[in-house]
């Protein structure tokens, strides 16, 4: 019996496909960008970029021609073609999806839809072996395949209204995850038990089990819980907080440390709604925290507000980093900001989208503003031998400044069990 593509739905039968209008505008924007860079076409087989452009993540390749090139947009699918057609809008799809040609016939297939030059590819994302293999199958075309990774990254920095709404809905689930953590905390509760409570909310809301990152070989746990001295444990992850992790192969996030009275418990939660990231951090404690810890938290909130204000006014990201780090130094936190030497990270915020580590970043070297429509998590934290403390929310820049997409003021910076 043939399977039914229309059984692929969100909760209560909701149609969670990317709107066809989104796919059309993205493909058109890519065509224009290719033309401005003097590229005839691009061949894309990275899962994230495929989802952004076709509405699905199948084993496939998408060919997009530059504006005026006359090249047909083709979605060549190895498997599953039926699912790819449905996910891209069915009969309303802005592109044609068909069975992927044999690799031995790739040059002929590219030429048949109008290519005269080797398409650019995403050499900044796909493995070198894959890039070399595809190149070797394009011998019938002229020129060299150039890298188009930066074009896709730049296009995805500015989110559409629909994408911002996805971030906003992600932030609402994120907030409910914190509420679940607040309900079960008690003395002796492990970090993993707290993470499991948040995970359950995330899964029930539709989290697909994968947080995507650009930087190799980074991967991420969606709930990092660091109780007491766990907050000082470094890891491979390029961020302020590593945490114990459950084992050496999962050496990030929640571990078997337990909640103790009077110790800070940092909870950093990532949720993805239909692919779109929300990233938020709040503090918990069993009973109150010391004046020293609460003062540190107040300082981090002040720094966060400063950085967010600067980004909303159009200050470039590197200047926002300098202002925030100078504030931390004046407050006496320079040796503990975003880690302890030699494991300090040098950023205060990172853009988010379909990936957790998008650009621009609040760090040196990003001498440009967060554009209107850009989405960013701002997360100042300080790390000490006896724990970590900080604050984080995800924001979008609008014409009027920065709008919070996560819990914001609806969730206290510090919650007590």
Steps between C-alpha positions, in 0.01 A plus 500: 500500500636843405570734790311827533715814479223706658545305823809719557351765725563701812293463818126454450548467126654845453676563170858572608641534150693814414267734308557492124529880501804465728668252266429721199647812660808314622573345163453837328732670750762232440475545122557874535792448738665254261474753219654775712795271579547401135406137560296315239343249740533317829455131588389447860491176699546621859199397715442841662518694175279240329234548767522878469458488122280194436304463825637153573812307583521212257802327346515737206666784314352836402623690195422874491606725213591865521253769394502521120692176448200309366594200717205298629474452875509124558466295817662166424396250763659167576251419776222563574365669188134475604574655836713776342214595267251515787728698733575761233129574448385227262346644184570854631875441542717778352741243355487168322601191697608188316709190540870577543707412192778247522824667604662377178247717314523810723676715238236417240219567746645840592550592136144393413354765734727777372831480688814582301730543801558280803254609768629652819460277806505531877863404553487675838247242623522171312792255553796542267452148367145584399607822331777318311264221394240737359768704325633187336156438348481844336776455243270601214465855638750786493668687785553414864234456766511796737384515860150636553478440875529867590209589272263266683626610842446865411149443364395311811621773739181701441187308595160542337191580706404132482842392629484751786163355595660152508766637737227660711308172527825323583554748782160421647585130520836596646324690779282197581814289527627730777167472677540120497844535658361732767231247595725202581810651659586379849801410709680200354339533156759427230579724206380225266165483676454873450602467135256213449210715621587767245564241228153357543337836432721555197426159349125528555507836321667350193878520551660274239804390698777692322664838563702596196830687518726634227833479672662161473516288717253676729181339622265611775266372769176696514491518883824590680461480878796592721442464876755656732857408412385335176490851361877524510567180301636582152415306185563492126206735445590855401287674760514612859333187637590141431359307792577146602310319230369148545821323388830571321335456159222740608720744686267799485195594699329323785671232706453320828579792731223580748325816610631627835367778718639846434685407179430657159341273239540634147250371244565581133220376274485474120180406322436469125153564363472377142876544484526847654712556811410665828780525757445617858676476839360543850632435850351277769594432861375295792427782743666836447842576359769702673529873448816434295322271255195725462728797438675307223166419342391863516823596323440248220146626448632856483758399240236313300275805498788719386595271213138459390452878505808558285395237245153654482655839416703353214841488670729246337541169678869540580429835672225335704753236610752766603238693698376187676843363581616842627198512730589154630855611563385808693276274707794272579400209277764509227667179618170312516293636213380214277734256672818482705850516355605318285148397399337839445282562196518840334142584410185627667241403243446285192248513220252214475271362231487148366844462658611593850823673399407737220649840415559772599643447850552751783876463482808662354519474123129553436520865406141519380159546651235242571268578211128558543351153496810349656448265794757471779546344844684730744650307793753657741612253769772482763669179610663434837642189664184455706250559220370710214236765460357696209202598294390454139213575267451485124414821316406631157598843380204703372465853367431609858785316671525151649199276569540206738397166351549286811383536861629851563342671799228232529752266664705612804876510463528287816243243613510329840387148585 
